[in-house]
Amino acid sequence: MRTTLSISLVPLLLTMTAAAPQVTISGYVIDANSGERMIGATVYEEESFAGTVTYSYGFFSLTPATGRNRIVLSYLGYAPPSPPK
C-alpha cells in the first residue's frame, strides 16, 4: 500500500537582495497517516530539479530560483501528492 506525503511548512524566511527577492522555503516532510517525520525525503523544483534532502527530524531548507516554481516531494515507497488544481 502506498502512502501520501504531506508537508508542514514553517514560516517562510524572506531574504531581500538588490537585484531580485529570494525566498527560502523550509519545513518538515511528514507522513500523512502516522505523523512521523520523513528523514531522507527529496524536495526539489520540478522545472530545474534543483533540490535537497531532508535531514534529521525530516527538516529541509530550499532556495528556489526566482519566479513561479512547483516544489515536489519524493520518498521511496510513497506516492507523490496530487498536483494542485
C-alpha positions in Angstrom: 0.0 0.0 0.0 1.3 3.4 -0.9 1.1 6.3 1.5 0.8 10.0 0.6 3.4 12.6 1.8 2.3 15.8 3.4 4.4 18.8 4.1 4.3 21.2 7.0 6.0 24.5 6.2 7.5 26.6 8.9 7.0 30.4 8.3 8.8 31.4 5.1 12.1 33.1 5.5 12.4 36.1 3.2 15.7 37.5 2.1 15.8 40.6 0.0 18.7 41.4 -2.4 19.3 44.4 -4.6 18.5 42.6 -7.9 15.6 40.4 -7.0 13.9 39.0 -3.9 14.8 35.4 -2.9 12.6 33.2 -0.8 13.9 30.3 1.3 11.3 27.6 1.8 11.9 25.4 4.9 9.8 22.9 6.8 9.3 19.3 7.6 8.2 16.4 5.4 5.7 14.3 7.5 3.9 11.0 6.8 0.2 11.9 6.4 -1.0 8.8 8.3 1.4 8.3 11.1 2.6 11.9 11.6 6.2 10.7 11.6 8.8 13.0 10.1 10.5 11.5 6.9 14.3 11.5 7.1 15.9 11.3 3.6 12.9 12.6 1.6 13.8 14.5 -1.6 12.4 18.1 -2.0 13.1 19.7 -5.4 11.9 22.2 -8.1 10.0 20.4 -10.8 11.5 22.6 -13.6 15.2 22.6 -12.7 15.5 19.5 -10.5 17.5 21.7 -8.0 16.7 20.4 -4.6 17.7 19.0 -1.2 17.2 16.0 1.0 15.5 16.2 4.4 17.9 16.0 7.4 17.4 14.7 10.9 13.8 15.1 12.0 12.6 15.4 8.4 13.7 19.1 8.1 14.6 20.7 4.8 15.5 24.2 3.5 15.4 25.1 -0.2 16.0 28.4 -2.0 14.3 28.0 -5.4 15.0 30.1 -8.5 13.0 33.3 -8.8 9.7 33.1 -10.4 6.8 30.7 -10.0 8.0 27.1 -9.3 6.4 23.9 -8.3 8.1 22.1 -5.4 7.9 18.3 -5.5 8.3 15.8 -2.6 9.6 12.3 -3.2 10.3 9.3 -0.9 10.9 5.7 -1.7 7.7 3.7 -1.4 5.4 6.7 -1.2 3.1 8.0 -3.9 3.7 11.7 -4.7 0.9 14.2 -3.6 -1.6 15.1 -6.3 -0.8 18.3 -8.2 -2.9 21.4 -7.2 -5.8 22.2 -9.5 
